[in-house]
Amino acid sequence: MTERRYTDQEVTRLLQRAADLDRDSSAGAVARGLSLTELRDIAAEAGIDPGAVTRAATELTSQAPSRAAALVLGASPVVRRTAAVPASLDRAALGRLVEVIDAEVPAQGTVGEALGSVRWTSTNRFLSRQVVLQPGEEETVMRVEERFTDRVRGVIHFLPAMYGGGFGLALGSGALGGGGVVGGVVAAAGALLGLGIGRGIWTALRRGSRGRVDRLAERLGEEASRMVGTPE
């Protein structure tokens, strides 16, 4: 008799149920979970490349710090927007779009070309801007990006937190006449308040970046559409 073969969906449900049953039957066990080696062995038996399990574990590990940073520091320091027109723009049209970028962005940029694409970039200690104009066979894509440096993001959040904590410690230990515990509590409250202020400043900066990126992408899209619709 041929042994039954389970579909991918059935395998997922079966393994989940088995894990639940195992957890219920060994609730008092000290060590729980599976090692990476065990996961790789299970994957191999299920017909999954063990190397894919290793890569997935690496991604999971790398994502955890970024999620924690997002929770504390707020939204990503990168803002992007893409626009496109259903036509392949020629070199002259791309040059006109570069002129639009130069007129719209209050920063000195440099222009480079690679594989048919035009890249406009501008960088300083706090913010980098990049616009990529990429003509294809049937459309031209315009990608606009602004990226704040990690240093700026950290300073904006932690400098107010540091000052808030120091002020809270001085207030708790001095003006309130509290001891070490009271001073620590007030210092922590001041640090949290400062962190909140930094978070608000960061949100405002990112909102401004979002506005600039959206306006430039829309302006490029309008100009590209105008050129596409203009008879030669």
C-alpha positions in Angstrom: 0.0 0.0 0.0 1.4 3.4 -1.0 2.1 5.7 1.9 0.0 8.8 1.9 1.7 12.1 0.8 0.7 15.4 2.4 0.3 18.7 0.6 2.2 21.7 1.7 -0.8 23.2 3.4 -1.4 19.9 5.3 2.2 19.7 6.3 2.0 23.2 7.8 -1.2 22.3 9.8 0.2 19.0 10.8 3.5 20.4 12.2 1.7 23.2 13.9 -0.7 20.8 15.6 2.2 18.5 16.6 4.0 21.4 18.1 0.9 22.3 20.1 0.5 18.7 21.4 4.2 18.5 22.3 4.0 21.7 24.2 0.9 20.5 26.1 2.5 17.2 27.0 5.8 18.7 28.2 4.6 21.9 29.8 7.0 21.3 32.7 10.1 20.9 30.6 12.9 23.4 31.2 14.3 23.7 27.7 12.0 24.5 24.8 12.3 25.2 21.1 14.5 23.8 18.4 18.1 24.4 17.4 19.1 25.5 14.0 20.6 22.1 13.3 17.3 20.4 14.2 15.4 22.8 12.0 17.7 22.1 9.1 17.2 18.3 9.6 13.4 18.7 9.7 13.5 20.9 6.6 15.6 18.3 4.7 13.1 15.6 5.6 10.3 17.8 4.4 12.1 18.4 1.1 13.1 22.0 1.9 16.7 23.2 1.2 18.5 23.3 4.6 20.4 26.3 3.3 17.1 28.2 3.0 16.5 27.6 6.7 19.9 29.1 7.5 19.2 32.2 5.4 15.8 32.6 7.0 17.4 32.4 10.5 19.9 35.0 9.5 17.2 37.3 8.2 15.2 36.8 11.4 18.2 37.7 13.5 19.0 40.8 11.5 15.4 42.0 11.5 15.1 42.0 15.3 17.4 44.9 16.0 15.8 47.0 13.2 12.4 46.4 14.6 13.5 47.4 18.1 15.2 50.5 16.7 12.0 51.4 14.9 10.0 51.0 18.1 12.3 53.4 20.0 13.5 55.7 17.2 10.4 55.9 15.1 10.0 55.6 11.3 12.9 54.7 9.0 15.4 57.4 8.0 14.7 56.7 4.4 11.8 58.2 2.3 11.2 57.1 -1.2 8.7 57.8 -4.0 8.5 56.4 -7.5 6.8 57.9 -10.6 6.7 56.6 -14.2 5.5 57.5 -17.7 4.6 55.0 -20.4 7.4 55.9 -22.8 11.1 55.6 -23.1 12.6 59.1 -22.7 15.6 60.0 -24.8 18.8 61.6 -23.7 17.4 65.2 -24.2 14.3 64.5 -22.2 16.4 63.0 -19.4 18.5 66.1 -19.4 15.4 68.2 -19.1 14.4 66.2 -16.0 17.8 66.8 -14.5 17.2 70.5 -15.0 13.9 70.1 -13.1 15.8 68.4 -10.2 18.4 71.2 -10.1 15.6 73.8 -9.9 13.6 72.0 -7.3 16.3 70.8 -4.9 18.1 73.4 -2.8 21.4 71.6 -3.0 24.3 71.1 -5.4 24.1 67.7 -7.0 26.2 65.6 -9.3 25.0 63.6 -12.3 26.3 60.2 -13.4 25.2 57.6 -16.0 25.3 53.9 -15.9 23.6 51.2 -18.0 21.4 53.8 -19.6 20.2 55.3 -16.4 20.9 58.8 -15.1 21.6 59.2 -11.4 21.5 62.6 -9.6 23.0 62.7 -6.1 23.6 65.2 -3.3 25.1 64.4 0.1 26.0 66.3 3.2 26.7 65.4 6.8 23.0 65.1 7.7 21.0 64.2 4.5 21.6 62.5 1.2 19.3 62.8 -1.8 19.2 60.6 -4.9 17.1 60.6 -8.0 17.4 57.8 -10.6 15.9 58.2 -14.0 15.7 54.8 -15.7 14.3 54.5 -19.2 13.0 51.1 -20.3 11.6 49.8 -23.5 8.1 50.9 -22.7 8.3 53.2 -19.8 10.6 55.5 -17.9 10.8 55.2 -14.1 11.8 58.1 -11.8 12.9 57.1 -8.3 13.3 59.8 -5.7 14.9 59.2 -2.3 16.0 61.1 0.8 18.0 59.5 3.6 19.0 60.9 6.9 22.2 59.7 8.4 22.1 57.3 11.4 24.1 59.9 13.4 21.3 62.5 12.9 18.7 60.0 13.9 20.5 59.0 17.1 21.4 62.6 18.1 17.8 63.8 17.7 16.5 61.1 19.9 19.1 60.6 22.5 20.4 64.1 23.1 17.0 65.3 24.5 16.8 62.0 26.5 20.3 62.6 28.0 19.5 66.1 29.0 16.1 65.1 30.3 17.6 62.4 32.4 20.3 64.7 33.8 17.7 67.4 34.6 15.4 64.8 36.2 18.3 63.5 38.3 19.2 67.0 39.5 15.6 67.8 40.2 14.9 64.6 42.1 18.1 64.7 44.2 18.2 68.5 44.8 15.0 70.4 44.5 12.8 67.5 45.7 15.2 66.4 48.3 14.8 62.8 47.3 17.3 60.0 47.8 18.8 57.7 45.2 15.6 55.9 44.4 13.6 59.1 44.0 16.3 60.7 42.0 16.5 57.6 39.7 12.8 57.6 39.2 12.7 61.3 38.3 15.7 60.9 36.1 14.1 58.0 34.2 10.9 60.1 33.8 13.0 63.0 32.5 14.8 60.7 30.0 11.5 59.3 28.7 10.2 62.8 28.3 13.3 63.8 26.4 13.0 60.8 24.3 9.4 61.7 23.5 10.5 65.2 22.5 13.2 63.7 20.2 10.7 61.4 18.7 8.4 64.4 18.0 11.3 66.3 16.3 12.2 63.2 14.2 8.5 62.8 13.1 8.4 66.4 12.0 11.7 66.1 10.1 10.6 63.0 8.4 7.2 64.6 7.5 9.1 67.4 5.8 11.2 64.9 4.0 8.1 63.0 2.8 6.7 66.3 1.5 9.8 67.1 -0.4 10.1 63.7 -2.0 6.5 63.6 -3.0 6.6 67.1 -4.5 9.7 66.3 -6.6 8.4 62.9 -7.8 5.1 64.6 -8.8 7.0 67.4 -10.5 9.1 65.0 -12.5 6.1 63.0 -13.4 4.3 66.1 -14.7 7.3 67.2 -16.7 7.8 63.7 -18.2 4.2 63.4 -19.1 4.2 66.8 -20.7 7.2 65.8 -22.8 5.6 62.5 -23.8 2.5 64.3 -24.8 4.3 67.0 -26.9 4.4 66.2 -30.6 7.8 66.1 -32.1 
